[in-house]
């Protein structure tokens, strides 16, 4: 009986610890020139204007060649988790992954799908004469363009 209790508690400890998995919401590695955009199916090759959306419920990652594709994919596919999605974009200056919702955007870039929005971690990285907008404004403009 003592052996049974020991195995039972050991099994329960393993079972309970297995349920405590954390979902990784960090940007995933992109296989440049091989991974395809979830929406338009173009190959991701521009390391300054791509994006990733992560489903916070299960950690599934979706890659996009342009921030515009992310926004339209959410709309066209009626993605229920879009408001909670973790969205990463490349900083247009450094190529590093930054939080899309906290980024500053300029509007005069040549991007893969021609939406023209470049993300920046720092507002100071955008030239003084250029328009600076936030993620919400990018989303409004992309939906208005609606390619």
VMD Tcl script that builds the backbone (N, CA, C; Angstrom):
set m [mol new atoms 441]
animate dup $m
set s [atomselect $m all]
$s set {name element resname resid chain x y z} {
  {N N UNK 1 A 0.811 -1.193 0.000}
  {CA C UNK 1 A 0.000 0.000 0.000}
  {C C UNK 1 A 0.863 1.270 0.000}
  {N N UNK 2 A 1.955 1.237 0.765}
  {CA C UNK 2 A 2.839 2.385 0.825}
  {C C UNK 2 A 3.476 2.643 -0.545}
  {N N UNK 3 A 3.830 1.581 -1.252}
  {CA C UNK 3 A 4.400 1.698 -2.590}
  {C C UNK 3 A 3.381 2.325 -3.549}
  {N N UNK 4 A 2.127 1.929 -3.446}
  {CA C UNK 4 A 1.053 2.475 -4.279}
  {C C UNK 4 A 0.907 3.975 -4.037}
  {N N UNK 5 A 0.899 4.407 -2.773}
  {CA C UNK 5 A 0.766 5.827 -2.445}
  {C C UNK 5 A 1.947 6.618 -3.000}
  {N N UNK 6 A 3.137 6.066 -2.893}
  {CA C UNK 6 A 4.323 6.742 -3.409}
  {C C UNK 6 A 4.207 6.948 -4.921}
  {N N UNK 7 A 3.840 5.893 -5.648}
  {CA C UNK 7 A 3.669 6.016 -7.099}
  {C C UNK 7 A 2.526 6.960 -7.457}
  {N N UNK 8 A 1.452 6.909 -6.679}
  {CA C UNK 8 A 0.306 7.779 -6.930}
  {C C UNK 8 A 0.717 9.247 -6.798}
  {N N UNK 9 A 1.397 9.594 -5.705}
  {CA C UNK 9 A 1.809 10.973 -5.501}
  {C C UNK 9 A 2.866 11.410 -6.524}
  {N N UNK 10 A 3.747 10.520 -6.894}
  {CA C UNK 10 A 4.730 10.815 -7.924}
  {C C UNK 10 A 4.037 11.093 -9.255}
  {N N UNK 11 A 3.079 10.250 -9.610}
  {CA C UNK 11 A 2.311 10.433 -10.844}
  {C C UNK 11 A 1.566 11.761 -10.825}
  {N N UNK 12 A 0.931 12.086 -9.718}
  {CA C UNK 12 A 0.171 13.337 -9.611}
  {C C UNK 12 A 1.102 14.548 -9.717}
  {N N UNK 13 A 2.264 14.469 -9.112}
  {CA C UNK 13 A 3.218 15.575 -9.179}
  {C C UNK 13 A 3.661 15.812 -10.623}
  {N N UNK 14 A 3.936 14.753 -11.334}
  {CA C UNK 14 A 4.337 14.876 -12.744}
  {C C UNK 14 A 3.177 15.395 -13.578}
  {N N UNK 15 A 1.996 14.895 -13.332}
  {CA C UNK 15 A 0.809 15.306 -14.085}
  {C C UNK 15 A 0.520 16.788 -13.871}
  {N N UNK 16 A 0.550 17.222 -12.628}
  {CA C UNK 16 A 0.245 18.621 -12.323}
  {C C UNK 16 A 1.330 19.540 -12.881}
  {N N UNK 17 A 2.580 19.178 -12.756}
  {CA C UNK 17 A 3.648 20.023 -13.291}
  {C C UNK 17 A 3.591 20.079 -14.811}
  {N N UNK 18 A 3.106 19.037 -15.445}
  {CA C UNK 18 A 2.967 19.019 -16.898}
  {C C UNK 18 A 1.887 19.952 -17.385}
  {N N UNK 19 A 0.931 20.269 -16.531}
  {CA C UNK 19 A -0.168 21.167 -16.897}
  {C C UNK 19 A 0.233 22.628 -16.790}
  {N N UNK 20 A 1.362 22.895 -16.173}
  {CA C UNK 20 A 1.787 24.264 -15.937}
  {C C UNK 20 A 2.749 24.746 -17.017}
  {N N UNK 21 A 2.433 24.462 -18.269}
  {CA C UNK 21 A 3.305 24.893 -19.356}
  {C C UNK 21 A 3.026 26.349 -19.694}
  {N N UNK 22 A 4.067 27.080 -19.939}
  {CA C UNK 22 A 3.941 28.481 -20.302}
  {C C UNK 22 A 3.992 28.602 -21.817}
  {N N UNK 23 A 3.151 29.469 -22.332}
  {CA C UNK 23 A 3.105 29.693 -23.776}
  {C C UNK 23 A 4.147 30.754 -24.127}
  {N N UNK 24 A 4.993 30.444 -25.087}
  {CA C UNK 24 A 6.046 31.357 -25.514}
  {C C UNK 24 A 5.454 32.386 -26.480}
  {N N UNK 25 A 5.452 33.642 -26.062}
  {CA C UNK 25 A 4.900 34.717 -26.878}
  {C C UNK 25 A 5.983 35.579 -27.508}
  {N N UNK 26 A 7.222 35.116 -27.442}
  {CA C UNK 26 A 8.338 35.833 -28.055}
  {C C UNK 26 A 8.346 35.593 -29.562}
  {N N UNK 27 A 8.966 36.517 -30.308}
  {CA C UNK 27 A 9.037 36.296 -31.762}
  {C C UNK 27 A 9.800 35.011 -32.064}
  {N N UNK 28 A 9.335 34.316 -33.081}
  {CA C UNK 28 A 9.957 33.052 -33.483}
  {C C UNK 28 A 10.982 33.301 -34.581}
  {N N UNK 29 A 11.845 32.348 -34.787}
  {CA C UNK 29 A 12.844 32.442 -35.850}
  {C C UNK 29 A 12.138 32.364 -37.209}
  {N N UNK 30 A 12.508 33.263 -38.083}
  {CA C UNK 30 A 11.974 33.273 -39.444}
  {C C UNK 30 A 13.016 32.661 -40.359}
  {N N UNK 31 A 12.584 31.803 -41.235}
  {CA C UNK 31 A 13.467 31.217 -42.246}
  {C C UNK 31 A 13.323 32.088 -43.499}
  {N N UNK 32 A 14.177 33.107 -43.549}
  {CA C UNK 32 A 14.114 34.080 -44.637}
  {C C UNK 32 A 14.259 33.388 -45.991}
  {N N UNK 33 A 13.528 33.879 -46.942}
  {CA C UNK 33 A 13.519 33.378 -48.315}
  {C C UNK 33 A 12.960 31.957 -48.422}
  {N N UNK 34 A 12.291 31.480 -47.338}
  {CA C UNK 34 A 11.620 30.165 -47.366}
  {C C UNK 34 A 10.216 30.237 -46.765}
  {N N UNK 35 A 10.072 30.915 -45.618}
  {CA C UNK 35 A 8.749 31.023 -44.989}
  {C C UNK 35 A 7.851 31.898 -45.842}
  {N N UNK 36 A 6.564 31.531 -45.895}
  {CA C UNK 36 A 5.608 32.268 -46.720}
  {C C UNK 36 A 4.618 33.035 -45.862}
  {N N UNK 37 A 4.225 34.185 -46.350}
  {CA C UNK 37 A 3.235 35.029 -45.692}
  {C C UNK 37 A 1.918 34.264 -45.570}
  {N N UNK 38 A 1.351 34.296 -44.395}
  {CA C UNK 38 A 0.092 33.595 -44.122}
  {C C UNK 38 A -1.036 34.096 -45.023}
  {N N UNK 39 A -1.034 35.365 -45.355}
  {CA C UNK 39 A -2.130 35.934 -46.141}
  {C C UNK 39 A -1.885 35.869 -47.647}
  {N N UNK 40 A -0.776 36.418 -48.108}
  {CA C UNK 40 A -0.582 36.556 -49.557}
  {C C UNK 40 A 0.302 35.472 -50.166}
  {N N UNK 41 A 0.902 34.656 -49.313}
  {CA C UNK 41 A 1.744 33.515 -49.730}
  {C C UNK 41 A 3.048 33.913 -50.406}
  {N N UNK 42 A 3.435 35.188 -50.295}
  {CA C UNK 42 A 4.747 35.594 -50.796}
  {C C UNK 42 A 5.813 35.152 -49.793}
  {N N UNK 43 A 7.013 34.912 -50.281}
  {CA C UNK 43 A 8.118 34.501 -49.420}
  {C C UNK 43 A 8.615 35.716 -48.627}
  {N N UNK 44 A 8.902 35.510 -47.360}
  {CA C UNK 44 A 9.433 36.581 -46.516}
  {C C UNK 44 A 10.907 36.773 -46.830}
  {N N UNK 45 A 11.257 37.951 -47.332}
  {CA C UNK 45 A 12.657 38.201 -47.667}
  {C C UNK 45 A 13.142 39.550 -47.146}
  {N N UNK 46 A 12.232 40.464 -46.857}
  {CA C UNK 46 A 12.626 41.786 -46.392}
  {C C UNK 46 A 12.694 41.801 -44.868}
  {N N UNK 47 A 13.897 41.886 -44.345}
  {CA C UNK 47 A 14.138 41.798 -42.899}
  {C C UNK 47 A 13.847 43.089 -42.154}
  {N N UNK 48 A 13.276 44.078 -42.829}
  {CA C UNK 48 A 12.958 45.358 -42.189}
  {C C UNK 48 A 11.454 45.628 -42.120}
  {N N UNK 49 A 10.637 44.815 -42.795}
  {CA C UNK 49 A 9.205 45.125 -42.840}
  {C C UNK 49 A 8.286 43.924 -42.619}
  {N N UNK 50 A 8.795 42.823 -42.129}
  {CA C UNK 50 A 7.935 41.654 -41.913}
  {C C UNK 50 A 7.293 41.714 -40.536}
  {N N UNK 51 A 6.386 40.767 -40.286}
  {CA C UNK 51 A 5.646 40.757 -39.022}
  {C C UNK 51 A 5.303 39.329 -38.620}
  {N N UNK 52 A 4.974 39.168 -37.347}
  {CA C UNK 52 A 4.518 37.889 -36.805}
  {C C UNK 52 A 3.330 38.161 -35.894}
  {N N UNK 53 A 2.361 37.275 -35.926}
  {CA C UNK 53 A 1.237 37.338 -34.984}
  {C C UNK 53 A 1.211 36.015 -34.237}
  {N N UNK 54 A 1.083 36.096 -32.920}
  {CA C UNK 54 A 1.068 34.898 -32.093}
  {C C UNK 54 A -0.262 34.817 -31.362}
  {N N UNK 55 A -0.914 33.662 -31.487}
  {CA C UNK 55 A -2.165 33.417 -30.770}
  {C C UNK 55 A -1.810 33.209 -29.300}
  {N N UNK 56 A -2.271 34.097 -28.406}
  {CA C UNK 56 A -1.885 33.986 -27.000}
  {C C UNK 56 A -2.503 32.791 -26.276}
  {N N UNK 57 A -3.506 32.183 -26.884}
  {CA C UNK 57 A -4.171 31.040 -26.256}
  {C C UNK 57 A -3.377 29.747 -26.409}
  {N N UNK 58 A -2.660 29.623 -27.549}
  {CA C UNK 58 A -1.940 28.370 -27.778}
  {C C UNK 58 A -0.498 28.562 -28.250}
  {N N UNK 59 A -0.078 29.797 -28.472}
  {CA C UNK 59 A 1.293 30.077 -28.886}
  {C C UNK 59 A 1.576 29.875 -30.356}
  {N N UNK 60 A 0.555 29.573 -31.145}
  {CA C UNK 60 A 0.781 29.364 -32.581}
  {C C UNK 60 A 1.223 30.660 -33.231}
  {N N UNK 61 A 2.223 30.557 -34.091}
  {CA C UNK 61 A 2.852 31.697 -34.731}
  {C C UNK 61 A 2.486 31.761 -36.212}
  {N N UNK 62 A 2.193 32.955 -36.688}
  {CA C UNK 62 A 1.878 33.186 -38.098}
  {C C UNK 62 A 2.809 34.285 -38.588}
  {N N UNK 63 A 3.417 34.107 -39.753}
  {CA C UNK 63 A 4.347 35.105 -40.274}
  {C C UNK 63 A 3.751 35.817 -41.488}
  {N N UNK 64 A 4.180 37.075 -41.661}
  {CA C UNK 64 A 3.648 37.931 -42.714}
  {C C UNK 64 A 4.780 38.755 -43.310}
  {N N UNK 65 A 4.645 39.088 -44.581}
  {CA C UNK 65 A 5.695 39.866 -45.237}
  {C C UNK 65 A 5.513 41.370 -45.078}
  {N N UNK 66 A 4.391 41.801 -44.505}
  {CA C UNK 66 A 4.089 43.229 -44.382}
  {C C UNK 66 A 3.057 43.380 -43.266}
  {N N UNK 67 A 3.133 44.450 -42.479}
  {CA C UNK 67 A 2.164 44.678 -41.402}
  {C C UNK 67 A 0.739 44.764 -41.962}
  {N N UNK 68 A 0.605 45.232 -43.181}
  {CA C UNK 68 A -0.721 45.306 -43.806}
  {C C UNK 68 A -1.365 43.939 -43.958}
  {N N UNK 69 A -0.562 42.933 -44.267}
  {CA C UNK 69 A -1.099 41.576 -44.402}
  {C C UNK 69 A -1.634 41.045 -43.076}
  {N N UNK 70 A -0.970 41.385 -41.969}
  {CA C UNK 70 A -1.452 40.954 -40.645}
  {C C UNK 70 A -2.849 41.509 -40.404}
  {N N UNK 71 A -2.989 42.807 -40.583}
  {CA C UNK 71 A -4.253 43.484 -40.293}
  {C C UNK 71 A -5.377 42.961 -41.176}
  {N N UNK 72 A -5.116 42.805 -42.465}
  {CA C UNK 72 A -6.161 42.294 -43.359}
  {C C UNK 72 A -6.459 40.819 -43.109}
  {N N UNK 73 A -5.465 40.031 -42.732}
  {CA C UNK 73 A -5.689 38.614 -42.409}
  {C C UNK 73 A -6.617 38.489 -41.210}
  {N N UNK 74 A -6.394 39.328 -40.196}
  {CA C UNK 74 A -7.296 39.334 -39.032}
  {C C UNK 74 A -8.731 39.618 -39.477}
  {N N UNK 75 A -8.885 40.635 -40.312}
  {CA C UNK 75 A -10.229 41.054 -40.745}
  {C C UNK 75 A -10.883 40.008 -41.660}
  {N N UNK 76 A -10.160 39.576 -42.674}
  {CA C UNK 76 A -10.728 38.652 -43.664}
  {C C UNK 76 A -11.091 37.292 -43.067}
  {N N UNK 77 A -10.306 36.857 -42.094}
  {CA C UNK 77 A -10.539 35.538 -41.492}
  {C C UNK 77 A -11.311 35.607 -40.177}
  {N N UNK 78 A -11.750 36.813 -39.816}
  {CA C UNK 78 A -12.528 37.019 -38.587}
  {C C UNK 78 A -11.856 36.324 -37.396}
  {N N UNK 79 A -10.580 36.631 -37.203}
  {CA C UNK 79 A -9.781 36.026 -36.146}
  {C C UNK 79 A -10.284 36.533 -34.790}
  {N N UNK 80 A -10.829 35.640 -33.994}
  {CA C UNK 80 A -11.446 36.003 -32.719}
  {C C UNK 80 A -10.440 36.558 -31.720}
  {N N UNK 81 A -9.194 36.124 -31.789}
  {CA C UNK 81 A -8.192 36.530 -30.813}
  {C C UNK 81 A -7.368 37.739 -31.253}
  {N N UNK 82 A -7.798 38.436 -32.302}
  {CA C UNK 82 A -6.996 39.531 -32.862}
  {C C UNK 82 A -6.683 40.636 -31.853}
  {N N UNK 83 A -7.633 40.965 -30.971}
  {CA C UNK 83 A -7.387 42.032 -30.001}
  {C C UNK 83 A -6.372 41.626 -28.935}
  {N N UNK 84 A -6.204 40.338 -28.726}
  {CA C UNK 84 A -5.250 39.833 -27.741}
  {C C UNK 84 A -3.973 39.306 -28.382}
  {N N UNK 85 A -3.917 39.334 -29.698}
  {CA C UNK 85 A -2.755 38.801 -30.412}
  {C C UNK 85 A -1.486 39.541 -30.021}
  {N N UNK 86 A -0.410 38.793 -29.938}
  {CA C UNK 86 A 0.907 39.393 -29.744}
  {C C UNK 86 A 1.473 39.581 -31.151}
  {N N UNK 87 A 1.733 40.823 -31.499}
  {CA C UNK 87 A 2.188 41.137 -32.856}
  {C C UNK 87 A 3.588 41.734 -32.779}
  {N N UNK 88 A 4.487 41.133 -33.525}
  {CA C UNK 88 A 5.867 41.605 -33.614}
  {C C UNK 88 A 6.111 42.115 -35.023}
  {N N UNK 89 A 6.856 43.195 -35.139}
  {CA C UNK 89 A 7.272 43.731 -36.440}
  {C C UNK 89 A 8.764 43.996 -36.393}
  {N N UNK 90 A 9.369 44.020 -37.555}
  {CA C UNK 90 A 10.786 44.376 -37.612}
  {C C UNK 90 A 10.924 45.885 -37.512}
  {N N UNK 91 A 11.885 46.326 -36.729}
  {CA C UNK 91 A 12.234 47.737 -36.687}
  {C C UNK 91 A 12.829 48.076 -38.054}
  {N N UNK 92 A 12.306 49.091 -38.711}
  {CA C UNK 92 A 12.738 49.441 -40.063}
  {C C UNK 92 A 14.198 49.910 -40.112}
  {N N UNK 93 A 14.728 50.323 -38.977}
  {CA C UNK 93 A 16.124 50.772 -38.938}
  {C C UNK 93 A 17.075 49.621 -38.606}
  {N N UNK 94 A 16.740 48.824 -37.582}
  {CA C UNK 94 A 17.666 47.796 -37.091}
  {C C UNK 94 A 17.328 46.378 -37.532}
  {N N UNK 95 A 16.070 46.140 -37.910}
  {CA C UNK 95 A 15.641 44.792 -38.263}
  {C C UNK 95 A 15.277 43.948 -37.055}
  {N N UNK 96 A 15.454 44.475 -35.840}
  {CA C UNK 96 A 15.114 43.745 -34.610}
  {C C UNK 96 A 13.599 43.648 -34.463}
  {N N UNK 97 A 13.145 42.594 -33.776}
  {CA C UNK 97 A 11.712 42.437 -33.520}
  {C C UNK 97 A 11.288 43.382 -32.399}
  {N N UNK 98 A 10.199 44.118 -32.637}
  {CA C UNK 98 A 9.636 45.029 -31.632}
  {C C UNK 98 A 8.128 44.813 -31.564}
  {N N UNK 99 A 7.539 45.229 -30.460}
  {CA C UNK 99 A 6.101 45.101 -30.238}
  {C C UNK 99 A 5.365 46.042 -31.194}
  {N N UNK 100 A 4.539 45.492 -32.061}
  {CA C UNK 100 A 3.844 46.289 -33.083}
  {C C UNK 100 A 2.900 47.318 -32.480}
  {N N UNK 101 A 2.298 46.981 -31.353}
  {CA C UNK 101 A 1.320 47.899 -30.736}
  {C C UNK 101 A 1.996 49.079 -30.037}
  {N N UNK 102 A 3.274 48.959 -29.709}
  {CA C UNK 102 A 4.003 50.039 -29.042}
  {C C UNK 102 A 4.907 50.801 -30.001}
  {N N UNK 103 A 5.036 50.328 -31.219}
  {CA C UNK 103 A 5.956 50.931 -32.190}
  {C C UNK 103 A 5.420 52.271 -32.703}
  {N N UNK 104 A 6.340 53.048 -33.241}
  {CA C UNK 104 A 6.018 54.289 -33.937}
  {C C UNK 104 A 6.193 53.983 -35.422}
  {N N UNK 105 A 5.301 54.496 -36.252}
  {CA C UNK 105 A 5.342 54.170 -37.682}
  {C C UNK 105 A 5.509 55.429 -38.517}
  {N N UNK 106 A 6.328 55.306 -39.566}
  {CA C UNK 106 A 6.360 56.328 -40.591}
  {C C UNK 106 A 5.626 55.758 -41.803}
  {N N UNK 107 A 5.388 56.578 -42.796}
  {CA C UNK 107 A 4.444 56.179 -43.845}
  {C C UNK 107 A 4.995 56.186 -45.263}
  {N N UNK 108 A 6.259 56.450 -45.437}
  {CA C UNK 108 A 6.794 56.613 -46.788}
  {C C UNK 108 A 7.852 55.582 -47.145}
  {N N UNK 109 A 7.565 54.312 -46.888}
  {CA C UNK 109 A 8.530 53.247 -47.152}
  {C C UNK 109 A 8.114 52.415 -48.357}
  {N N UNK 110 A 9.077 51.776 -48.951}
  {CA C UNK 110 A 8.799 50.792 -49.997}
  {C C UNK 110 A 8.780 49.447 -49.281}
  {N N UNK 111 A 7.580 48.910 -49.069}
  {CA C UNK 111 A 7.413 47.667 -48.324}
  {C C UNK 111 A 6.947 46.552 -49.261}
  {N N UNK 112 A 7.077 45.305 -48.847}
  {CA C UNK 112 A 6.755 44.186 -49.737}
  {C C UNK 112 A 5.377 44.237 -50.398}
  {N N UNK 113 A 4.361 44.670 -49.669}
  {CA C UNK 113 A 3.019 44.736 -50.247}
  {C C UNK 113 A 2.559 46.171 -50.490}
  {N N UNK 114 A 3.497 47.109 -50.421}
  {CA C UNK 114 A 3.283 48.519 -50.759}
  {C C UNK 114 A 2.327 49.258 -49.831}
  {N N UNK 115 A 2.196 48.807 -48.587}
  {CA C UNK 115 A 1.404 49.584 -47.628}
  {C C UNK 115 A 2.199 50.785 -47.147}
  {N N UNK 116 A 3.525 50.673 -47.133}
  {CA C UNK 116 A 4.384 51.814 -46.861}
  {C C UNK 116 A 4.703 52.104 -45.406}
  {N N UNK 117 A 4.224 51.288 -44.472}
  {CA C UNK 117 A 4.431 51.570 -43.057}
  {C C UNK 117 A 5.698 50.910 -42.532}
  {N N UNK 118 A 6.559 51.717 -41.939}
  {CA C UNK 118 A 7.779 51.217 -41.325}
  {C C UNK 118 A 7.707 51.408 -39.825}
  {N N UNK 119 A 7.989 50.370 -39.062}
  {CA C UNK 119 A 7.915 50.421 -37.603}
  {C C UNK 119 A 9.257 50.841 -37.010}
  {N N UNK 120 A 9.184 51.575 -35.910}
  {CA C UNK 120 A 10.391 52.030 -35.215}
  {C C UNK 120 A 10.176 51.904 -33.711}
  {N N UNK 121 A 11.195 51.444 -33.022}
  {CA C UNK 121 A 11.121 51.336 -31.566}
  {C C UNK 121 A 11.146 52.712 -30.917}
  {N N UNK 122 A 11.876 53.645 -31.550}
  {CA C UNK 122 A 12.003 54.993 -30.991}
  {C C UNK 122 A 11.470 56.020 -31.997}
  {N N UNK 123 A 10.688 56.926 -31.491}
  {CA C UNK 123 A 10.127 57.987 -32.327}
  {C C UNK 123 A 11.232 58.824 -32.975}
  {N N UNK 124 A 12.348 58.964 -32.253}
  {CA C UNK 124 A 13.472 59.773 -32.743}
  {C C UNK 124 A 14.117 59.188 -34.001}
  {N N UNK 125 A 13.863 57.910 -34.283}
  {CA C UNK 125 A 14.441 57.286 -35.472}
  {C C UNK 125 A 13.711 57.678 -36.759}
  {N N UNK 126 A 12.596 58.373 -36.615}
  {CA C UNK 126 A 11.825 58.824 -37.781}
  {C C UNK 126 A 12.227 60.263 -38.087}
  {N N UNK 127 A 12.498 60.543 -39.345}
  {CA C UNK 127 A 12.920 61.884 -39.742}
  {C C UNK 127 A 11.873 62.910 -39.334}
  {N N UNK 128 A 12.340 64.074 -38.923}
  {CA C UNK 128 A 11.478 65.127 -38.375}
  {C C UNK 128 A 10.346 65.533 -39.315}
  {N N UNK 129 A 10.597 65.533 -40.601}
  {CA C UNK 129 A 9.563 65.992 -41.543}
  {C C UNK 129 A 8.541 64.901 -41.908}
  {N N UNK 130 A 8.769 63.679 -41.444}
  {CA C UNK 130 A 7.847 62.584 -41.779}
  {C C UNK 130 A 6.704 62.474 -40.778}
  {N N UNK 131 A 5.588 62.019 -41.282}
  {CA C UNK 131 A 4.421 61.775 -40.443}
  {C C UNK 131 A 4.698 60.580 -39.522}
  {N N UNK 132 A 4.289 60.689 -38.261}
  {CA C UNK 132 A 4.436 59.607 -37.284}
  {C C UNK 132 A 3.040 59.199 -36.821}
  {N N UNK 133 A 2.737 57.889 -36.947}
  {CA C UNK 133 A 1.433 57.383 -36.525}
  {C C UNK 133 A 1.611 56.162 -35.623}
  {N N UNK 134 A 0.536 55.771 -34.950}
  {CA C UNK 134 A 0.592 54.604 -34.062}
  {C C UNK 134 A -0.047 53.388 -34.737}
  {N N UNK 135 A -0.019 52.267 -34.047}
  {CA C UNK 135 A -0.539 51.013 -34.599}
  {C C UNK 135 A -2.019 51.114 -34.979}
  {N N UNK 136 A -2.809 51.752 -34.139}
  {CA C UNK 136 A -4.245 51.879 -34.421}
  {C C UNK 136 A -4.491 52.638 -35.724}
  {N N UNK 137 A -3.711 53.671 -35.954}
  {CA C UNK 137 A -3.854 54.436 -37.201}
  {C C UNK 137 A -3.375 53.619 -38.400}
  {N N UNK 138 A -2.312 52.844 -38.219}
  {CA C UNK 138 A -1.861 51.945 -39.291}
  {C C UNK 138 A -3.000 51.007 -39.660}
  {N N UNK 139 A -3.640 50.402 -38.655}
  {CA C UNK 139 A -4.743 49.460 -38.899}
  {C C UNK 139 A -5.891 50.138 -39.644}
  {N N UNK 140 A -6.259 51.342 -39.230}
  {CA C UNK 140 A -7.350 52.065 -39.916}
  {C C UNK 140 A -7.008 52.300 -41.390}
  {N N UNK 141 A -5.785 52.738 -41.638}
  {CA C UNK 141 A -5.377 53.045 -43.017}
  {C C UNK 141 A -5.281 51.793 -43.879}
  {N N UNK 142 A -4.776 50.712 -43.317}
  {CA C UNK 142 A -4.676 49.458 -44.082}
  {C C UNK 142 A -6.070 48.972 -44.463}
  {N N UNK 143 A -6.992 49.003 -43.534}
  {CA C UNK 143 A -8.365 48.557 -43.824}
  {C C UNK 143 A -9.006 49.453 -44.869}
  {N N UNK 144 A -8.709 50.752 -44.809}
  {CA C UNK 144 A -9.241 51.689 -45.805}
  {C C UNK 144 A -8.684 51.370 -47.204}
  {N N UNK 145 A -7.385 51.063 -47.256}
  {CA C UNK 145 A -6.749 50.702 -48.539}
  {C C UNK 145 A -7.325 49.371 -49.014}
  {N N UNK 146 A -7.389 48.394 -48.089}
  {CA C UNK 146 A -8.030 47.100 -48.322}
  {C C UNK 146 A -7.602 46.291 -49.524}
  {N N UNK 147 A -6.333 46.179 -49.787}
  {CA C UNK 147 A -5.850 45.416 -50.936}
  {C C UNK 147 A -6.177 43.953 -50.800}
}
mol reanalyze $m
mol bondsrecalc $m
mol representation Tube
mol addrep $m
